Amino acid sequence: MSEQKIPESKVPTFKLFKGASEWPIKDMVHHESIQARVKGHEGKIRTHRHLDLFHIFYLSQGSANTVLDGEQTTVHGPLVVTVPPLCIHGIAPLETLRGHLLTLPGSSVRYLLRNAESDAELTEKACIIEHIPKDQTYEIDSLFRQIERESKNDANSRFMAMQSLLRLVFVWIIRRSLESRSRAPVANDRSATRIRRFKKLIEENFTRGLSIKEYASHMGISTAQLNNICRAKVGKSALQIVHERLTLEIKRNLVYTSLTVSEIAYELGFSDPAYLTRFFGKQSGLSPKQYRSGARPTMPEFVDAPDINPEFIQG
């Protein structure tokens, strides 16, 4: 029997600049105002994602409806939002927005955070920091204004200055996000390091159907150790974490692509569509068809992609 060619996923994945084959900026960050970014896309930024670009939004004034990885919410400034690579996002203003948008290639983020004592959540999932006290608002506002000034001139040591400012922005975000989760950073946390390793392995293998024993073996620990670490740090079993990642990818495909259930099953390594349907029903309480029909209408203004040259992620 000949193999059936499965179409590529239609979740749009964009480069920052039209026609650019690689990061075209001599600096490690691109700065622009939120109002200019939104204006350039007919008043809203439709849902899309980036393969290896990291966004930091600082909304100083205004309100907007946003989509962050399939969840729609209304946000009000002042607030800071981080959007890691592959996170599906979009924004539709409810009033005039004021603020800043930073875009960094993944290599810049990895360089800036290489000695960070935080966990990996900042680079793996979107983060919203709101209800910011006045003194902290002044602090982050000042940092973004300095970045804006540096981005507009060619003064001596510009690269060093920008690097320092970006690190201070990340420090601010890490500290505020830790405060919001009511915990302090712990240096040299071996369990946190193992969780990061486990999540990295999941990203590399979640469509291959590896067993928890195989994940643990890759990490050089026992299955019991891996489960104990996951329950202590995340409050979930290792298998739950793997299943959540797989469920998220199914949801992304159901909402943001026109792939059939059979095609999604093929792309994500399920033996047949019926198995995917049973798995998804157990995880979400809905059939794929029910989830697709119920989720899509909730964000109509974000469904279409902006007019930028897209790349599509291979299945």
N, C-alpha and C positions, 0 to 999 in steps of 0.2 A: 504494500500500500504506500503510495507517495505521500510525502509530508505536505501538510496544508500550510501555506504561508499565512502567518498571522499578522495583521496590520499593526503598525506602531501605535503606542499609546498616544492619545490626542490631548493629553494635558499639556498646554503650551509652556515651553521652557525658553526664556528669553535671554539674549545677551543685552547688556546695558545700552550699547550703541548700534545703530543700524549699520550693517555691513562689516562690523568688527569681528575679526577672527580670533582675537585675544584681547586681554586687558590693554586698552590703548592709552592709559593715563600714566605719566611718569611717576606720579605719587602712588602711595598705597591706598588712597581713598579718593572717592569722587563726592564732592559736596554740591548740593543744590537746595533751594528753598522748597518747602512742601507746596506752596502756592504755585510756583513755577512748574513743578512736576505734574500737579493735577491739571493745571491750565493746558499743558501740552498734550493731555489725553482727553480733551473734550469734557473737562469737569470731573472726571473720575478715573481711577485706575482699575481696570477690569481684572478679573482673577487670572493669575498666571503664577509661575514660579521660575526660579533661576537654578541652574545646575550647580554653580559654585560661586554665587554672590551672596553676601550677607548685608542686610539692611539694618540701619538704626534710624527710626523715626523719632524725632522730638517734636511733639505737638504742643506749642506754647499757648495757643488760643484756638477755640473752635470745637465743633463736634462733628462726628462722622459715623456712618455705618461701616464696619469693617468685616472682612472675612479673613480668618487665620486658620489655615488647614481645615477648612470645611465648617468651622463654627462662626456664625454671624453674631456680632455684638455691636452695641453703640458705645463709643468712647468719647470722652470729654477732656480737653486740655486743662491744665498741663499734665502731660504724661509722656512716657518713653516706651516705645515698642521695639523689640528686636525680632528680626525675621531671618532665620537661618536658611542655608541652601535647601532647596526642594520643598520648602514650606509654601503651600498655595496661599496667596494673599491678594487682597483687593481693597479698595477704599472708595466710598461715595460720600462726599461732604454733605452735611446738613446745614452748614453755614460757612462763611469765609474761614479758611484755615490759615494759621500762621505757624511757622516752625521751620525745621531743618530736616533734611534727609541725607544720611551718609550711606554710601555703597562701597563695600570693600570686597575684593576677591578673597576666596577662601584661604589662599596662601598668606595674605596679609593678616587675617584673623588668627590663623595658626601661629604666625610669627609673634604677634602682639601678646598672645595668651600662653606662650610656650612655658612660662614659669609661674603661671597663675595657680593659686592654691584652691581654686573653686572646683566644683564638680563640673561634669560635662553638659549640664542641662542648657547652658547658654548657647552652645553651638549645635544643639540637637532639637530644641523645640522653641517655639515663639514664646516671648515673655512680655507681659504688659505691666508696667510700673506706674501706678496712679496714686491719687490722694497724696501727692508729694508736698511735704511741709515747705513753707515759704523760703527758709534758708537753703534747703536743698534745691529748690527750684532756681534760686539765684545762682547757685553753684553750677548746675548743669547748663543753664542759659548762658552763663559766662563762657563755659568751655566751648559750646557750639558757636558762639559769636567769634571766639578766637580762631577756631578752625575755619570759619567762613573768611575771616581776614587773611589768614595764611594761604588759603586756596586762591586768593585773588592777587597775590604778589609773588615776586621772585627774590625775596630778601635772602641774605646769607643764612645758612643753616636751616633753611626752610624744611627740608626733609626731617631733620632732627626735631624741630619744633612740632611738626605735625605728628610725628611718631609719639612724642611725649604727651601731646594733648589727647591723642586717641587712647593711649594707655590710661590716662586719667578718666576718660569717658567710660572705658570698660571697668575700671575700679569702682566708679560711681554706680554703674549698673549692677555689678556683682554684689556690692555691699547692700544696695537697696533691695535686690531680689532675695538675698539671704535674710534680710530683716523681714520681708513680707512673708517668708516661710517660717519665721520665728526660730531661726537657728543661726549659730555662728559658724564661720569657716573653721575647718579643722585641718591643720597642716599634716602632711604625710599620712593621710587616712588610707590605709591599705585596702579596706573594703570598698571605698569610693573608687579607687583605682581599678579594682576588679570589676565593679559595676560598669565603669567606662569601657573597659576591655570587652565585657560581655555585650554591651550595646553596640560596640563597633563590629563585633562578630555577627550579631544579629543583622545589622545593615548589610553585611557582605553575604549572608547566607540564608536569609529568612525565606527565600523562594525555593530553597533546596531541600527542605524538610528534614534538617538535621535533628537528631534527638538531643535531649538535654544532656545525656551522657557524652555525646560527641562534642557539644559546646564545652562541657566541663573538661573534657580531655584536651581540647585545644588550649584551655587556660591552665592546664597542669594541676587541676584540683578535682576533688570528687564531686559527684552529683549532689550529695548531701551538703557539702560545703557551699556549692553554688546556690542551692535553694536557701540555705541559712542566711547567706549574704544578701540575697534578693529580698527575703522577708524582713531582715533587719533594716536595710537601707531604703527599700521601696514599699514594703508592706504587701508584696505579691510574690508568688512562686515564679521560678525561672520560666516555666511553661506559660504562665499567664502573660509574662512580658513578651515572649515570642509571639503568642497568639494575638496580643494587642497590636503588635507591629504589623502582622499579616492582615488583621482586620482593618487597620487604618488604610493599608494599600488597596484592599478591596473597595472600601468606601470611596477613596480617591478616584478609582477607576469607574465606579458606578455613577458618581456625581459629575465628574469632569471629562468623561470620555463617552463615546458611543459604542464601545466594545460590548459584544454580547457576553452573557455569563460564561459560555463555552470558551470564548476568546480570553476572558479574564482568568479562567481556570487554567488554561494553557500557559499563559504568561507567568502565573504565580506558582506553577509547579504542582497543581492539584491533579490527581489521577483522572478525574472526570468532573463535569459540572455538578452532578448530584452531590458529590462529596463537598464541593465548595458551598453549595446551597445549605447543606446540613451544618457545616462548620459555621457559616455566617449566621444562620438562624440561632445557633446555640450562643454565639457571642453577642449578637445584637437584638435578638428577639423578633427579627423581621426577616422575610425572604429578600433576596437581592432585588427583586422586582418592586416589592413594597418600599424598600429603602430608597431606591432610585426615584420612584414616583413621588415619594414624600419629601426627599431632601432637595431636589432640584428647584421646585417653585419657591423655596424660601429665600433665594438670593438671585432674582432675575436680572438685576442691574449689573451683576458681576460675571455672568456666564460667558459672554463673548470676550475674546482676547484683544488686547490693544494692537494697533497697527505698527508692530515692530517685527523685524525678521525673526521668526522663531526657529529654534532647534527642537527636535523631538527626541525624547529619551528612548533609546532602543529597548525593546521588550526583553 
